[in-house]
Amino acid sequence: MISILIADDHKLIRETWTLILNRDSRFEVIGSCSNSEDVVKMSEAMKPDIVLMDINMQPFSGIEATRQIRDRSPETRIIGVTMHSQPAYAKKMLQLGASGYVTKNSSKEEMVTAILEVSAGKRFLCEEIKGLLEENQEEPEMATAINLLTEREMDVINLIKNGSSSKDISSKLNISIKTVEVHRHNILKKLKLKNAAALIHYMYSSTLPI
């Protein structure tokens, strides 16, 4: 039986996947949680075979949580589960140790296949992401720049997109406002954007993961 930990900030999604997967005799959902700190702690304590990891987590992203889990519980395999269909998100997750990636457009059958494949030591990408990777010819320079962003810079970007001010980001990430501003500067430099307005425009217009 494959043990599974579900990390998603929506209670309905956690409960739905728990119900679906526990109906299959091959799987056992041994826990669920709503934030990234808990999924790291629970993974280290419970040693699940598989973590289904939402990317949009708090207080830090599922991408950073993936890195921490791979450091603390290397035998646990991680499948990114997200609303983001952009290939660069999948690439970032895989770079940091995830073994699979499915979007929330994926079917139950595709999720089951992902869990079985990853549990067997293979990598899995859903058909939606595979198709986009094959088709994706756009903004190659920007896609490369995205991969240069650190996990903390990704956290800052996600909070900016959610409308957080520098003061809010400072509080949520437990860093100084000066450090937040340094992160903002580095993000603009890496993405080759001129100012905060350009960053906001890019976040809402680009097909790449910001």
C-alpha positions, 0 to 999 in steps of 0.5 A: 500500500502506498502511503500519501500525504496531501498538502493543499490550502483548500479543505475541499480539495484535501477532503475530496482527494482523501476520499477518492484515494482511500477508496483504492486499496493500493493507497492510504492517505495518512495525513493532510495539511494546509500550509507549507510548514506543516507539510515539511514537518509531517513529511519528516515525521511520517515518512510518506511514500508520496506527497501531493504538493500544492505550489501555492502554499503559505508561509512559503511556496510548495516549491520551497517546501519540496526542497526542504522535504527532499533534504529531510526525507529523501525517500519521500517522493513529491508530485506537484499538484497545481492550477498552474499549467506553465511548463516553467513551474514544472521544470522548477519543481523537478529541478528541486527534487519533485518526481511528478507534476499534474495540473488541477485539470488532470483526471482522476485516472491521470493522478492515479497513474502519476502516483503509481509511476512516481512510487515505482521510481519514475518521473511523471508529467501530465499530458497537459504539461507534456503538450505545452512543453512540446509547443512552447517556443515563446519567451525562451530568454525569460523562461531561462531567467525564471529558473535563476530565481531563488525559492525566496524570490519566488515566495516574494513574487507570489506574495506581490501577486496576491497584493501584499506590500513590502511591509506585509511580505516582511511580516509573512516571511519574517525578514526585514523590509530592507531585505524585501527591497533587495529581493525586489531589486534582484527579481527585476534585474534577473527578469530584466524589468525596469520597475515594479509596474513592469513586474506587475504587468508581466505577472498578469500578462505572461504565460510564464510562471510568476 
